[in-house]
Amino acid sequence: MKLPAGISRHTQRALIIFCACLTAMTGIWLCPARAADTIPRQADTAKKCAICHFRWVAAFFLEHRSTPLAAYEQATDDAVGRPEMCLSCHDGSVRDSRDKICNDPGHRIGVTPSSRVTIPEKFPLDAQGRLQCTTCHTPHAVPQQEGHLVDFFLRAPNPDSSFCNLCHSEHSGGIGTRNHPVGVTVSKISIRIQQAGGKLGGEQKDRIICETCHIAHGGVNSSFLVLPAEETKTLSILCEVCHTKQPGKGMAAGAGFSHPVDVLPGSAAQIPATWHTGDPVVRGTGAELVCRTCHRPHHARSSRALLCAPGEKDALCVHCHPAQAQVSNTGHDLYRSPLVDKQRAGLCSPCHAVHEAPAQRYLWAAPAGKPFVSVRDQTNESAASLVMVSLCTGCHAGSGMAHSRVPRDGLHPAAFFRQIALNPQISKNPAVFLYDPTGVRSAHGGIVCSTCHTAHAQHQTPAGKFLRPDVPRQLCSACHGSEALVKYLRFHRREEHKKPVVWFEQ
């Protein structure tokens, strides 16, 4: 069709479209049955598709011009997959509490996937290779199940968190791949996890899956956790709601004791900033010790208990307790003993257990003995219950591992307790170690093995005796004066108290 000269190109295009429409309408009038066959019912593109497909608006697509709402330059870039487009509706103005999509940390978007993530080919990234909402979600071609949309418009089905594994396969595999087990059966799920959005999977709905601990939208932090793992002031800590604060497998629930968590370390430990692997040491938001301080649920450095650093010979223990690490290569380094299972034990574990310890005091795992050293000590009025003595006599007894190192006399005479009451400045001296019957260090306590001996270092004192060098001057001299040193070094050999002594005698 030839059009008059002088008409603009846009006008020419409009006339052509008008004529085409007129021709189509003529066909409808002449043959309604044919029109019904050739023009099926269509979606209203201008009102439906163009809500998301921004650049399909006629002003941009046909006329190539700006509108009062947006410049043409903005429309030429495909904005349909941008988070701003999704959040223009999914901001809480529609059902399902979807405000958490934009108010919580949520799954990362606008970032390039790390080398640990494998993105399937059918999951599109944007032009810069970054994750967007449309990488995981699509409003089109969603699988149907009993007439309902499946899995929130995901690009693939998600039974038992299989959708997560399409990209994050490195997080699966269980203990063998140094990850938290998945697919294992549990008797029940914590009500707190359910309330926070966590769930179980499997045919019987009783198996741990990714979504038991993680949720793509609505999580509490950038790890998409359903409950916090480091915020100790909250009502529930994720690890503890399943494993409790006293976790263990070999003992009945509540029968064993574990390393304290959700507490500040105090002076008993020196928490490093990083492990020897270079990985940062995780602590609570208030610098407390938490489960994640020692354990790592994914990409752990050791498959043994999912430790944050290799745990050979109790390496994690000595990093935080360097003073106690001085026991290495001494008489109390029981790892050297032929009686210790070297496949299971290390430097610390022959005596201590991080979890499932039979005794709470010092997490003692070695056998405990009698609360007195010798038969004569039974006359001591305090010997009925002395925890700090029984820890030693578990080995230093006739049938113990240290049966050749059993002293003839053990406990100090009970008169000490009456004397110490007259010298409170001595009992409160930080260099004086006194303990009450339950094993708690106290200014009102008495003399026990650990008053004179330290189990972890010898302090350059006579070989094998593990003596504290300041005790004669700080404690013994208060009652014994110039004889303090003699009585101290020969405390267990009272018949030799009058003999001259040389310090550092062997």
Helices and strands as residue ranges (DSSP letters): H 9-30, H 32-38, H 49-52, G 54-56, H 58-61, H 72-76, H 83-87, H 100-103, H 133-136, E 144-145, E 148-149, G 151-153, G 159-161, H 162-167, G 169-171, G 174-177, H 191-196, H 210-213, H 238-243, G 266-268, H 291-294, G 312-314, H 315-320, G 324-327, G 334-336, G 361-363, G 375-379, H 387-393, H 415-420, H 424-427, H 449-452, H 471-471, I 472-476, H 477-480, G 481-483, H 484-489, G 494-496
